[in-house]
C-alpha cells in the first residue's frame, strides 16, 4: 500500500510588513512594532500614490486590503502608518527563513519570497522524539519549526498540514497569525466546504463570480456538482480543476528543483503624473533606475535577454506595453536603458501616442525576457532606430553619449561587486537619487 503523503505549507504572516517591523526593532528596540498598529507597506503618504503591498492585522480591521490604492486605504484609515518597501531586507529574511526549512525537510519547494511547501513523507520515525500526548506527530514538528522561526528570526508563520499541496495551502490560510492548522481529506467537509467559493485556492475572481451567478456560492456547492456540469460552465480544464479541488484532490508534487526564471521585470509608481510637460525630466531617471535593477539581476544569474519591453499604467488605470526583440541578447545596463527609452518614446509620442490621447503616466515598468546563457551572442553592437515621428511639441528623451561596450561592461561589473560587498546603496547613479524607493 502506498504511503500517504505528509505536506506542510509554511507562509510568513504579512511578510513585507513583518520583516520591516523586525528590522526597525533591531535598529531601535524602543520603536513601535508596526505589527501592533494600523500600518502598511507601499506608496507615499505625501503624494498619495502607489498601492498597498502588505498590511498589519490592525489595518485589516479598518478594511485596508492588499493591492488597493494608497489614497483609498487612507480614506478608510487616516492614521495609517505607511512605510516604503525594502527588498534588500526582504531577501535577507527570506533566505534565512528558507534556510531553516531546509534543516527539517528532505524536499523544500519555495513558491514565493515568503512561502514554501515541505514534503515530510516518511519522516515520522526521524522526529518521533518530539511527540508528546498533547502534541503528537506531525503537530509537534510544525510547532518546532514555527517556534524556531519566531524565536530566532523575530517573525511569525502559519503552518498548514495535509496529505497534498492544495489542502496544505488551504490550511495555512485559516486563522492567523502564528497558527498551525490541519486539513486532511476527511476534514474537508467540515473545514473547507462551508467557505465561500472564492476562497478555494486557484479559483480566480472571475471564475468565482461566474459560479456565484449560477448559484454555486460555497466550495461545498461546487464539490456536490457533477464534474460534467462544471465543465459545461467553465470549460473542460477549468471545470475539472474546480471539481477536483473542491473535493480536496490534488496530484501536484512538491519539487525541490529550482526552475530557471522565464523573465525579469521591475516597475515603480511615479511620484507624480507624468505628462507632456515633465516627460523627459521624470521618465528618464525612472527608466535608468529600472534598467539598472533588471540588468543587475540578469548578470547575477548569468543570463541574457533578447526581448526588452516597457509598460505603463495610465491615469485611467489601464496598462499599455511595447516590446522589441534585439539582434543580440543583452544584460548590460546601457543597452537595456537605451532600448527602453526608444520604446517609451514610441509608445507615448507620435500621432497615435498615448499623450495625444490625453493620457498621463502613473507607473512605468521594464521587462527582459526571451532568455539565454549567451551561447548565441556574437557581441555585435545593437541598434534600435526609432521609426516614429513626433506629432506633439514634446521633447523626446535622448540617449547620452555612448561609451565603449568594454568600458560599460567594466562599469557594470564594478558596480555589481561594490553593491554585493557593501550594500545596494553603496554606489548610485545621480539620476537614481530622486526616484530611489
C-alpha positions in Angstrom: 0.0 0.0 0.0 1.4 3.4 -1.0 2.4 5.6 1.9 0.2 8.6 2.5 1.9 11.9 1.9 2.7 14.5 4.5 2.9 18.0 3.2 3.5 21.3 5.1 2.8 24.7 3.6 4.5 27.4 5.6 3.6 31.1 4.9 5.1 34.2 6.6 2.4 36.3 8.2 2.3 39.7 6.4 5.8 39.1 5.2 6.9 42.6 4.0 5.4 44.4 6.9 6.7 41.8 9.4 10.3 42.0 8.0 10.3 45.8 8.1 9.0 45.7 11.7 11.7 43.3 12.7 14.4 45.4 11.1 13.2 48.5 12.8 13.0 46.8 16.2 16.6 45.5 15.8 17.8 49.0 15.0 15.8 50.6 17.8 14.3 48.3 20.4 12.1 51.1 21.8 10.4 51.8 18.5 6.8 50.9 18.0 6.2 47.4 16.5 4.4 48.1 13.2 2.5 44.8 13.5 0.6 46.2 16.6 -0.7 49.4 14.9 -2.6 50.2 11.7 0.3 50.2 9.2 1.1 49.1 5.7 3.9 48.8 3.2 3.6 50.7 -0.1 3.1 54.1 -1.6 3.7 57.5 -0.3 1.6 59.4 2.2 2.6 62.8 0.8 1.9 62.1 -2.9 -0.9 59.5 -2.1 0.4 57.4 -5.0 1.1 53.7 -5.1 -0.7 50.6 -3.8 -0.7 48.6 -0.6 1.6 45.6 -0.8 1.2 44.4 2.9 -0.8 45.5 5.9 -1.0 44.8 9.6 -3.8 43.0 11.3 -5.0 46.2 13.0 -5.0 47.8 9.5 -7.1 44.9 8.2 -9.8 45.7 10.8 -10.2 49.1 9.1 -10.9 47.3 5.8 -7.4 48.0 4.3 -6.7 45.4 1.7 -3.6 44.4 -0.2 -3.5 45.7 -3.8 -5.7 48.7 -3.2 -4.5 52.3 -4.0 -2.9 54.2 -1.1 -5.4 57.0 -1.4 -8.3 54.6 -0.8 -6.5 53.0 2.2 -6.0 56.4 3.8 -9.7 57.2 3.4 -10.5 54.1 5.4 -7.8 54.6 8.0 -6.5 58.2 8.1 -3.9 57.3 10.8 -2.5 54.5 8.7 1.3 54.4 9.0 2.9 53.9 5.6 6.4 52.5 5.2 8.5 52.1 2.0 9.4 48.7 0.6 12.9 47.4 1.3 13.7 44.5 -0.9 17.2 44.1 0.3 15.8 43.3 3.8 13.1 41.1 2.3 15.7 39.0 0.5 17.8 38.7 3.7 14.9 37.4 5.8 13.5 35.2 3.1 16.9 33.5 2.7 17.1 32.9 6.5 13.5 31.6 6.5 14.1 29.1 3.7 17.4 28.0 5.3 15.6 26.9 8.5 13.1 24.9 6.4 15.9 23.0 4.7 17.1 21.8 8.0 13.9 19.9 8.7 12.6 18.7 5.3 14.3 16.5 2.7 12.4 18.3 -0.1 11.6 22.1 0.1 9.8 23.9 -2.8 10.0 27.7 -2.4 7.0 29.1 -4.3 7.5 32.8 -3.5 9.7 35.0 -1.3 7.6 34.2 1.8 6.1 30.7 1.4 7.2 27.2 0.7 6.0 23.6 0.6 7.8 20.9 2.6 7.5 17.2 1.7 7.9 15.3 5.0 6.6 12.0 3.9 8.2 9.1 5.8 9.9 11.3 8.5 7.8 10.2 11.5 10.5 8.0 12.9 13.1 10.7 12.4 11.1 13.1 14.6 9.4 10.6 17.0 11.2 12.1 20.0 9.4 15.4 19.5 6.0 13.8 20.0 4.0 14.2 23.3 0.5 13.2 24.2 -0.7 16.9 23.8 1.4 17.4 20.6 1.5 14.2 18.5 3.4 13.9 15.2 3.2 15.9 12.9 1.8 18.8 15.1 4.9 18.6 17.2 7.2 19.1 14.2 5.1 22.0 12.9 5.3 23.6 16.3 9.1 23.3 16.5 9.6 24.8 13.0 7.1 27.6 13.7 8.7 28.5 17.1 12.2 28.4 15.8 11.4 30.9 13.0 9.7 33.2 15.6 12.4 32.9 18.3 15.4 33.2 16.0 14.2 35.5 13.2 11.6 37.5 15.0 8.6 37.0 12.8 5.7 34.5 12.7 4.4 32.0 10.2 1.4 29.9 9.7 1.7 26.2 9.0 -0.8 24.2 7.0 -0.7 20.4 7.2 -2.2 17.8 4.9 -1.6 15.0 2.5 -1.3 17.1 -0.6 -0.2 20.6 -1.6 -3.7 22.0 -2.3 -5.1 21.2 1.2 -1.9 22.2 3.0 -2.1 25.6 1.2 -5.8 26.0 2.1 -5.0 25.1 5.8 -2.2 27.7 6.1 -4.7 30.4 5.1 -7.0 29.6 8.0 -6.9 31.8 11.2 -3.7 33.9 11.5 -1.1 34.7 12.8 1.3 32.2 14.4 -1.0 29.3 14.0 -1.0 25.6 12.9 -3.9 24.1 11.0 -4.6 20.7 9.6 -6.9 19.9 6.6 -6.8 16.2 6.0 -9.1 14.7 3.3 -11.6 13.6 6.0 -11.7 17.1 7.4 -12.7 18.7 4.0 -16.5 18.6 4.5 -16.3 20.3 7.9 -13.4 22.8 7.4 -13.4 23.6 3.7 -16.8 23.1 2.2 -18.5 25.9 4.2 -16.0 28.5 2.8 -17.0 30.9 0.0 -16.1 29.6 -3.4 -13.7 32.5 -4.0 -11.5 31.1 -1.1 -10.8 27.9 -3.0 -7.1 28.0 -4.0 -6.8 28.6 -7.7 -10.3 29.9 -8.2 -9.9 33.4 -9.6 -12.2 36.3 -9.1 -13.9 36.0 -12.5 -14.4 32.3 -12.0 -15.9 32.8 -8.5 -18.2 35.5 -9.8 -19.3 33.2 -12.7 -20.0 30.3 -10.2 -21.9 32.6 -7.8 -24.1 33.9 -10.6 -25.1 30.3 -11.2 -25.9 29.6 -7.6 -22.6 28.0 -6.5 -21.7 30.1 -3.5 -19.6 27.8 -1.4 -16.8 25.3 -2.0 -19.2 22.6 -0.9 -21.7 23.6 -3.5 -19.0 23.0 -6.2 -18.0 19.7 -4.6 -21.6 18.4 -4.9 -21.9 19.3 -8.6 -21.2 16.8 -11.3 -17.9 17.3 -13.0 -19.5 17.4 -16.4 -21.8 20.2 -15.2 -18.9 22.3 -14.0 -17.1 21.7 -17.3 -20.1 23.0 -19.3 -19.9 26.2 -17.2 -16.1 26.7 -17.1 -14.7 24.7 -19.9 -13.2 21.2 -19.6 -9.9 22.2 -17.9 -11.5 24.8 -15.6 -14.4 22.6 -14.6 -12.2 19.7 -13.8 -9.9 21.8 -11.7 -12.8 23.3 -9.6 -14.4 19.9 -9.2 -11.2 18.1 -8.0 -10.0 21.0 -5.8 -13.4 21.4 -4.1 -13.2 17.7 -3.3 -9.6 18.1 -1.9 -8.0 16.2 -4.8 -4.5 17.3 -6.0 -1.7 15.3 -7.7 0.9 18.1 -7.8 4.1 17.0 -6.2 6.5 19.0 -4.0 9.6 19.7 -6.2 12.9 20.7 -4.9 14.1 21.6 -8.4 14.6 25.3 -9.0 13.1 26.5 -12.3 15.0 29.0 -14.3 13.4 32.4 -14.5 11.5 33.0 -17.7 12.0 36.7 -17.4 12.9 39.6 -15.2 11.0 42.8 -14.6 10.8 45.8 -12.3 8.3 48.6 -12.1 7.6 51.6 -10.0 4.7 54.0 -9.4 5.6 57.6 -10.3 5.7 60.2 -7.6 3.5 62.4 -9.8 1.6 62.0 -13.0 4.0 62.2 -16.0 2.6 64.5 -18.7 4.0 66.2 -21.8 5.4 68.9 -19.6 7.6 66.8 -17.3 8.1 63.7 -19.5 11.9 64.0 -20.0 12.7 65.1 -16.5 10.6 62.5 -14.8 10.7 59.4 -17.1 14.4 59.4 -17.9 15.7 58.7 -14.4 13.0 56.2 -13.7 14.0 54.2 -16.8 17.6 54.4 -15.8 16.9 53.1 -12.3 14.7 50.2 -13.6 17.2 49.3 -16.3 19.9 49.2 -13.6 17.8 46.8 -11.5 16.8 44.5 -14.3 20.3 44.3 -15.8 21.9 43.6 -12.4 19.5 40.6 -11.8 20.3 39.3 -15.3 24.1 39.5 -14.6 23.7 38.0 -11.2 22.1 34.9 -12.7 24.4 34.8 -15.7 21.7 35.2 -18.4 21.0 37.5 -21.3 17.7 38.8 -22.6 16.9 39.2 -26.3 13.5 40.8 -25.8 13.1 44.1 -23.8 9.8 45.6 -23.0 8.3 48.7 -21.5 4.9 49.0 -19.8 3.0 51.9 -18.4 -0.2 52.3 -16.4 -2.1 55.5 -17.3 -4.3 57.7 -15.2 -7.4 55.6 -16.2 -5.6 52.6 -14.6 -5.2 50.9 -18.0 -1.9 49.1 -18.7 -0.1 49.5 -22.1 3.1 47.8 -23.2 5.5 47.6 -26.1 8.5 45.3 -26.6 11.2 44.6 -29.2 13.4 41.7 -29.9 17.1 42.7 -30.4 19.6 41.2 -32.8 21.7 40.1 -29.9 20.7 39.2 -26.3 21.9 41.7 -23.7 22.5 42.1 -19.9 24.2 45.5 -20.0 22.5 48.4 -18.2 23.1 50.9 -21.0 21.7 48.7 -23.8 18.5 47.9 -21.8 18.2 51.6 -20.9 18.6 52.8 -24.5 16.1 50.3 -25.7 13.6 51.2 -23.1 13.9 54.9 -23.9 13.2 54.3 -27.6 10.2 52.0 -26.7 8.7 54.6 -24.3 9.2 57.4 -26.9 7.4 55.3 -29.4 4.5 54.4 -27.1 3.9 57.9 -25.7 4.8 60.2 -28.6 3.7 60.4 -32.2 0.3 60.7 -33.8 -1.0 57.5 -32.2 0.9 58.0 -28.9 -0.8 57.9 -25.5 -0.1 61.6 -24.9 -2.0 62.5 -28.0 -5.0 60.6 -26.5 -4.8 62.7 -23.3 -3.3 60.0 -21.1 -0.8 60.6 -18.2 1.6 58.1 -16.8 1.3 56.7 -13.2 3.5 53.7 -13.4 6.5 52.6 -15.5 7.9 49.1 -15.8 10.7 47.4 -17.7 10.9 43.7 -18.6 13.6 41.4 -20.0 12.5 38.1 -21.5 13.5 35.5 -24.2 16.5 34.5 -22.1 19.7 32.6 -23.0 23.1 32.0 -21.4 25.0 33.9 -24.0 25.5 30.9 -26.3 24.0 32.7 -29.3 25.7 36.1 -28.9 28.1 37.5 -31.5 29.0 40.6 -29.4 27.7 43.0 -32.1 26.5 46.5 -31.3 22.8 46.7 -31.1 20.7 49.3 -33.0 17.1 50.2 -32.4 16.2 53.1 -34.7 13.0 55.0 -33.9 10.6 54.9 -36.9 8.0 57.1 -35.3 7.8 60.9 -35.9 6.9 63.1 -33.0 3.4 64.6 -33.6 3.4 66.7 -30.4 5.6 69.6 -29.3 7.2 67.3 -26.8 10.9 66.8 -26.3 12.0 63.2 -26.7 14.2 61.5 -24.2 17.6 61.5 -25.9 20.4 59.0 -25.4 23.5 60.2 -23.6 26.8 59.9 -25.4 27.7 56.2 -25.6 30.9 54.8 -24.1 32.6 51.7 -25.4 31.0 48.4 -24.7 34.1 47.2 -22.9 34.1 50.2 -20.6 30.4 49.9 -19.9 30.8 46.2 -19.0 33.7 47.0 -16.7 31.5 49.7 -15.0 28.6 47.2 -14.6 30.9 44.6 -13.1 32.5 47.1 -10.7 29.0 48.4 -9.6 27.8 44.8 -9.0 30.9 44.0 -6.9 30.6 47.1 -4.7 26.9 46.6 -4.1 27.4 42.9 -3.4 30.0 43.7 -0.7 28.7 46.9 0.8 25.0 47.0 0.0 22.7 48.4 -2.7 23.1 52.0 -1.7 26.9 51.9 -1.6 27.1 53.3 -5.1 24.3 55.1 -7.0 24.0 57.0 -10.2 23.0 60.6 -9.8 19.8 60.0 -11.8 18.7 57.4 -9.2 18.6 59.7 -6.2 15.3 61.4 -6.9 13.4 58.2 -7.6 15.1 55.8 -5.2 12.5 53.8 -3.3 
